[in-house]
Amino acid sequence: MKERMTDEEEEPLSPMARVFQSPDVDYCAVTIMGFKSKICLDVLLDALKHIVSKLPRFSTKLTENGAKWIEAKINVQDHVVVPYIDPEEIGEDGQGFVDDYISRLTMIPLDRSKPLWDMHILNVKTSDAEAVGVIRSHHSLGDGMSLISLMLACTHKTLDPQNTAIPSLKRRETVPHGLRKQGWFLRLRCTVRSIATLLWNTLVDMLLLLATVLFLKDTKTPLTGGEDAGRNRKRIYHRVISLDDIKLIKNAMNMTINDVLVGVTQAALSRYLSRLYGRNNEEEDGALTSYPNHFPDRLRFRVACAVNIRSGIGFKPLTDMMAKDSKCRWGNYFSFIILPLSIGLQTDPLVYLKLSKAMMARKKHSYHAALVYFIIKMVLMVFGIKAAATLFNEPVKNLTACVSNVVGPMDEISFRGHPIAYIAFSSYGHSQALLVHYISYAGKMMISLAVDPTIIPNLHKICDDMEQSLKAMKAALWERGLL
């Protein structure tokens, strides 16, 4: 096999993949899978060889200018790492060993002379699994939706080995059912008002984005990353919460799962920051009391939220995503929006949900995400990769955190006879000290935090606050007879 393909066979990178090739936006995705049994290396290597043969992206590397993928010789064994593990040295703290190992990986760059991925096998018993697999893949290879499609192509339902567990997504109704029964004049008036609101929201969002690129920064808080946050070692921590509880709240409040997760994030970060500012007051029953003066005046706390911009909804089989004309293409077809979080203690935990629902409804009624992608694409074509990377990175640097949510398999899946106990997504290389990733899997919701430990040494407390916030919201709905 020739290492370099002809120009006709070279495949150009998507605009966002080009941006991720910049030294200023050198992001790496981390997929952590906990297995219910020890991992058999021979079975794994055989499966990886089959996967690489079916997925060209994982057997290609970049041209010297980073503009195109070219086919490369690949030895799968060179991409699989099985470190020596001394059981006596680990003792009972298997989870601590895994966390330290993953943290060290965030300081080791991927070898750019080879396809940009590797897999680490840790046959160590942790609190949630008998063994752990850690996959690093450069973000230019694909976004979260692409990586999930790859995972689904490599696995099968544990209870039904003949089928894969493809998540199903339903698009929410954009036109209220009651409005469809109204007269044409009322429908026309509502349509005109909706278009005017859409254009106004888009204009405001783009002006705020421009201000963020040029000068508008978030308020400095104990969660604000330093200048070296992108280069510092990251600590990745995960926690499992109930997806059923999230769905109960979603249905009771007539909102989406994303709305609930943003509300929980707002509530948890408010709790966490309140303690750090040293004036946290809680009643004995755990209900929070509102003391707005505990926080800086006019606190500006915003997060970058990743948004899938593919026109096709839901996950597709891997072969469909690899097709050139697919509406659900493999790669980096996502953008971001800026979410202003309401940080402050509230006497009623449902206030966080109401605030998040209103904010998300406002953001959905805007072309912000699509325009950001389009502008980056145009800047890349006209001014080159450095300018496009600056346009992407500058607003993100001026925000406090990043957040994303990926829909995972609904049923438990297995990888060549190895049942998977949990799946956690994360990444590193970002300019923030805090990244929050959510992924659903088999009736559970996994929270995954990636933090700069020099800024956030006690990251588990944020997960504690997320659990407590979710419980408080459920309890408030129960007390009001809404569940």
Beta strands, then each sheet from edge to edge (+ up, - down):
strand 1: 11-12
strand 2: 28-35
strand 3: 60-62
strand 4: 68-71
strand 5: 80-81
strand 6: 117-122
strand 7: 131-138
strand 8: 156-157
strand 9: 235-242
strand 10: 302-308
strand 11: 334-340
strand 12: 401-406
strand 13: 413-415
strand 14: 418-428
strand 15: 434-441
strand 16: 444-451
sheet 1: 1+ 4- 3+
sheet 2: 5+ 6+ 7- 2+ 14- 13+ 8-
sheet 3: 9+ 16- 15+ 12+ 10+ 11-
end
